[in-house]
């Protein structure tokens, strides 16, 4: 008789017999392999003309959600899928820290950091205000506000365990932010030649208003290397703000649970410490004390993106169309309105 599935069994493997451990690890590898396969499909789909504008993250999540509706994956491999959705997600956030060069921000980007703070506050506050007005789901709207203000999918993934977000909400939020950000970045490239601003101002505008690093790069690259550099610098300031924002959200969650007399423990996001350590390592150690070839750093960056994609697949496999219909529309409206306002306000305050 097959062993019944117990949620998060991988946390108590010491209690299993040798045969059960073998069965368990086979199921674990099966689930991880399943998310790997779908992530690979998403990566391949993103290479096709048209889909290359959407990106592998959004493509993979779409495939995972469709797969979940048409062909429900075997219950036996759920343990591996949950490992991808939870553990790989944290590993990806830690490695994502290498993308943040703190030294550059402190040396060159401090004036931009003030604009970035304004972006983060504006995005979160207005998304929640509009969400309250149209009666949208609060937590999903909060995730979208954070993703809009900070750095898209990575920010949503980082704050979701802190605010106790459901896995399906995290996946929906990531999918929405990836698709919406891609549309906005394409619109930026279309209107760029007609804007009465300098190339550098366009780069700053892109960096302080678009959703993800990939979206900023997509919009700014046609303007040349200098435009791309200033745009990424402005964006990195927003990524840096992920750290203090996470601690603010931890404090807010603790107060919220106390006010509600809820004894739910708020776990410390240790992966955030890893994110900070990797940021410091990439900013001050690599290049100064350790010479790492550019190809190696690019390989780590690509691997990080793929691991994050696998994690998003794991989350996407928990999404139902019913959840999309009932929960996603109003938060999407709130985030879209906020994104438009953010673009307009940041443009006229250049």
N, C-alpha and C positions, 0 to 999 in steps of 0.2 A: 504494500500500500504506500502510495506517495505521501511524503511528509507534508502536512498542511503548511501553507505559507503564513509566516508571522512577520508583520511589518517591522522593518529595521532589524531583522535577525542578525545582520552583519555586525551589530554592536555587541552581541552576546555569543560569539562563536566559541568561546571557551567552554560553554555548556554543552556543546555538541559532541557526539561520538565521532570516531575517525571516519566511519562511512558517511555519516551526516555531513561532516565537514567537506568531504570530497564532493558530495551532491550539491552542497551549498556553493562551493567555489565554482563548480561548473555552471550553476545557475547565474552566479555573479558574472562570470566571464561572458555568458550568453547575453545577458542584459547590456553589459558594457559594449560588447561587440555589436549589438543591435543599434545602439545609439551611434557607434562609430560608423556603421554602414550608412545610416540615414544622413549623418553629417557629411559623409563622403559623397552621397547623392546630391546633397544641397550644394556642396562645393563644385561638383561637376555641372549642376544646373546653372550656377552663377557664372560659369564660363561661357554660356551661350549668349549670343547677342540679344540685348533687351533685358535678360535676367542679370547680366553683369552690373547693371545699374542698381539692382535691388540688393545684391550682396549675398554671400553664403549663409549668413546668420538668418536673415529673413526667409531665404529659400528653404533652409533646413527646418525651420519651425513650421512653415506651411506644409511641407511634406509630412512632418511628424503629426500635425493636427489632422490632416487628411487620412493618414494611415490609421490613426486612433479611431476615426469614425467608421472607416470602411472595414478594416481588419484589426480587431482588438488583439494586441500582442498576448502571447501565452502568459498566464499568471505566474508560472514558474520562474520566468526571467525578470519579474518585477523588481527583485532585490538588486539586480545589476543596474536596472534603469534608475532606481532611486539613488544608487551610489553615484551615477553620473549626474543626476539632478542636484544632489546635495554636496557630495565630497568634491567631485571634479569642479563644481562651480566655485568652491572656495580656493582650490588650487589655482584655477585660472585667474581669480582676482589677485592672488599673491603674485603670480608671474606678471600680471598686468602692471604692477608697480614699476617694472623696468621701463615702461613707456613714459613714465613721468620723470623728467629731468628737473629736480628741485633747484639745482644750481643755476640753471638757465633762467628759471622763474625769478629767483632772488636777485640775479645780476642784471637782467634785462626786462623782466616782465612785471615789476612791481606796480607801475602806473596802470597796466592792463588788469592787474589783479583786482583793483577797485571796481572796474567795470564788470569783471567776472562775478564779484560778490553781488553787485546789483542784478546781474542776470539770474543768478541762483535764487535770490530772494523773490524777484519778480515772477519767475517761472513757477515756483512752488506756491506762492501766495495767490496769484491769479488763477492758477489751475484749480486750487481748492475752493476759491471764492465762486468761480463759475460752476464748479462741480456741485457746490452746495445750492446754488441758484437753480440748476436744472435737475437737482436730486440724483446726481450720479453716485456710484459706489465710491465711498471715501478712500479706502485703502488703495484701490486700483488707481484712483485719481492722484493720490499721493505719490505712488510709484512713477506715474507718468510725469508729474511735476518735477520729481527728482531727476528722472531721465532727461527731460527737456533742459533743465538747468545745469546739470553736471556733465555727464558723458554717456547718455543713452543707455544701452543694454548693460554695460559694466556697472553703472551706478545703480540701476534697478536690481541687478543681481547682488550687489553689495549690501543694500539697505533692506532687501526683502526678509532676510532672517531676523533682522533687528526689530522690524515692525510686525513680525509674525504673519507675514503675508502667505496666503495659500499658494501652492505650487502653480495652480492653473492661472491665478492672478498674475504671478511673476511672468509666466510664459506669454500670456495675453499682452501684458505691458511691454515686454521685449519685442514681440511681433509688431505691435502698433508703432512703437518708437522707431523701429528699423525701417518700416515702410514709409511712415510719414517723413522721417528725416531724409530719406532718399528722394522723395518728391520735392521737398524744400530745396535740397542741394541742387537738383536738376533745374529748378526754377531760378535759382541764383545764377547759374551759369548762362541761362538764356537771357536774363535781363542785365547781366553785367556790362555788356558793351553800351547800353543805353543810359547807364547811371552817371550823373554829373559829379562823380567823386573820383579821387585818385586811386591808383592801384593799391597802395598801402592801406588807404581807408577801407577799400573793399575787403582786403585781407582781414583787417581788424573786425569789420562787420561780420564776416563769415565766422571768424573764430569765437566771437562773443554771443552769437545767436543760433548757430546750427547745433544739431543734437549730438552727434558722435564724431570722434576723431576722423573716421572714414568719410563722413559727410563733409566735414571741413576740408579735408584733402581733395575730395571730388570737386567741390565748388571753387577752391582757391588755386588748384594746380594750373588751370588754363591761363591764369594771370602771370605765371612765371615763378621762378625760385624765390625771389624776395617776397612776393605776395604770399606764397605758400608758407614761408618761414614765419612771417608775422602772424598769419592766421593760426598756425599750429602753436605758436607761443601763447596767443590769447586763449586757445583751447586748453592748453596744458594748465593754465591758471585755474580753470574751472575743474579740471581733474584733481588738482591739488586740494580744492575745497571739499572733495569727497570725504577726506579724513575728518575735519572738524564737523561736517554735517552729520556723519555717522555718530559721533559722540553726542551731538545735540539731540539726535533722534533717540539715542539710548536714554538720555536724561528725561526726555519727553515721555517715553514709554514707561519708565519707572514711575513717574508722577501719575500717569494715566492709570496704571494698574493699582497704585495706592489709593487713588481717588475712588476707584471702583471696588475697593476691598478685594481685589483679585490677587491670589497668591501665586500666580504664574511667574516663574522665574525668568528674568531677562538674561539670557546667556551673553557673556562678553564675546564680541566678534574677534576671536584671536586671529582670524585670517587677515584682519585689518592691520594688525601688528606686522604680519608677514608682508603685507602690501607696503607698509612704511619702510621696513628693512630693505626690501628689494628696490624701492625708490632711492634710498640712501646709497645702496650698493651701486646701482646704475649711474647715479649722479656724481659720486665722489670717489669710488674705487675703480670702476671700469674706466680705462683711459689714463688715469693718474697713477695707479699702482699695478693694475693688471691690464695688459693689452689683449683685448678680445677682438678677433677679426669681425669686420662688418657683416660678413656672410653668416657668422655664427649668431650674432645678435638678431639678424633678420630671420634666421631659422627659429630662434626662440620666440620671436614675435609672432611668426606664422603658426608655430605650435600652440602658443597661448590662445590665439584666435580660434584654432581648431578645437582645443579643449573646451573653450567657452561655448563653441557651437555644439559640441557633444552634450554639454550640460543643458543647453537650451532645448535640445532635442528631448532629453529626459523630462524636462518640464512640459514641453509641448505634447508629449504622449499622455499627459494627464488632463488635457483640455478637451472639453466637449463643445459641440456647436451650440448646445443649449446655453452654456455659459457665455459664449460669444454673443449670442442674440440678446440675452438678458442683462449682461454686465458691461459689455465692451462699448456699445454705441455712445452712451452719454459721456463716459470718461474720454472717449475719442474726440467728441465734440469739444469738451472742455480743453483738452490738450491742444487741439487744432486752433481754437480761438486764441489761446495763450501764445502759441508759436507765432501766429500772425502778428499779434500785438507786440511780441518781443522783437520780431524782425523790424517792424515799423518804428518802435521806440528807439531801439539800438541804432537804427539808421539815422534818425533825425537828431541823435545825441553824439554823433561822431565829432 
